[in-house]
Amino acid sequence: MIRHLELKAYGKINLGLDVVRRREDGYHEVRMIMQTVYLYDQIEIAEKTEPGITVATNIGYLPVNEDNLVYKAAKLLMEEFGVAQ
């Protein structure tokens, strides 16, 4: 089993963007044409000994709690695959 993973999440620019509608969950349904660029966030995922999700960043104004999209994604994956929180 993989216990540690590091990867790059490449940035993108929107060449075309159409907001279709606002969904019930507060996000928007969109149609877009995107192009990746060679800027990226370094993502590190590691198994922890204690329960819970920890998000860390080197940018002080980014939230590291349940308001962070990475936190939300991790929580959804843990729920989907039955990983204890």
Backbone torsions as a table, in degrees:
resi	resn	phi	psi	omega
1	MET	NA	138.4	177.3
2	ILE	-75.5	126.1	-178.7
3	ARG	-110.0	-9.1	-179.5
4	HIS	-151.4	134.1	-177.5
5	LEU	-142.2	132.9	174.8
6	GLU	-123.5	135.3	179.2
7	LEU	-153.0	169.0	179.4
8	LYS	-107.6	132.0	174.9
9	ALA	-104.7	99.1	-174.2
10	TYR	-69.2	145.9	176.6
11	GLY	-76.1	171.0	179.6
12	LYS	-147.5	158.1	170.5
13	ILE	-118.4	144.2	178.2
14	ASN	-90.8	116.9	176.6
15	LEU	-83.4	-26.4	176.4
16	GLY	-151.5	137.8	-177.8
17	LEU	-143.6	127.2	177.6
18	ASP	-128.6	116.4	176.4
19	VAL	-82.6	116.3	-174.8
20	VAL	-82.3	-51.2	-178.5
21	ARG	-167.2	164.0	174.0
22	ARG	-92.5	129.4	-178.8
23	ARG	-84.1	166.0	179.8
24	GLU	-63.3	-26.9	-179.2
25	ASP	-83.1	4.0	177.1
26	GLY	94.8	-15.3	177.0
27	TYR	-84.8	169.5	-179.8
28	HIS	-109.7	142.0	171.4
29	GLU	-85.0	127.8	-176.1
30	VAL	-132.4	157.1	169.1
31	ARG	-119.0	133.4	-177.0
32	MET	-151.8	158.8	171.6
33	ILE	-115.2	121.6	-174.4
34	MET	-122.3	154.7	173.4
35	GLN	-132.9	128.6	177.7
36	THR	-73.0	154.3	176.7
37	VAL	-129.2	164.2	-176.5
38	TYR	-89.5	50.3	167.1
39	LEU	-121.4	144.2	-176.1
40	TYR	-153.5	158.9	168.9
41	ASP	-96.9	138.7	175.3
42	GLN	-87.8	119.5	-177.8
43	ILE	-108.2	131.6	176.4
44	GLU	-127.0	125.8	178.9
45	ILE	-119.7	126.7	-177.7
46	ALA	-140.1	144.9	174.5
47	GLU	-70.3	140.0	178.8
48	LYS	-111.1	155.6	176.4
49	THR	-82.5	-31.6	178.3
50	GLU	-96.0	153.5	-178.8
51	PRO	-70.6	160.4	175.8
52	GLY	109.9	175.6	-179.4
53	ILE	-116.3	131.5	176.4
54	THR	-119.4	126.6	176.1
55	VAL	-114.9	132.4	177.7
56	ALA	-128.0	148.8	178.7
57	THR	-148.6	158.1	175.1
58	ASN	-96.6	7.7	179.0
59	ILE	-111.3	111.9	-170.5
60	GLY	-60.5	-29.2	-175.9
61	TYR	-87.7	-4.8	177.8
62	LEU	-80.6	135.7	178.0
63	PRO	-70.8	147.7	177.4
64	VAL	-119.5	19.7	-179.9
65	ASN	-111.3	-158.3	-176.7
66	GLU	-66.5	-6.9	175.8
67	ASP	-82.6	-12.1	-178.9
68	ASN	-79.9	135.0	-179.0
69	LEU	-63.4	-32.8	176.8
70	VAL	-65.0	-42.5	176.8
71	TYR	-58.9	-48.0	-179.3
72	LYS	-61.0	-41.5	179.2
73	ALA	-65.1	-43.4	179.2
74	ALA	-62.2	-42.3	179.9
75	LYS	-62.9	-44.3	178.2
76	LEU	-62.0	-43.1	178.7
77	LEU	-64.0	-41.4	178.8
78	MET	-63.2	-41.4	177.4
79	GLU	-65.3	-44.1	-177.8
80	GLU	-62.1	-38.5	-175.1
81	PHE	-104.0	10.3	174.0
82	GLY	67.7	33.0	177.4
83	VAL	-85.2	129.0	-178.0
84	ALA	-65.3	140.4	178.0
85	GLN	-102.7	NA	NA
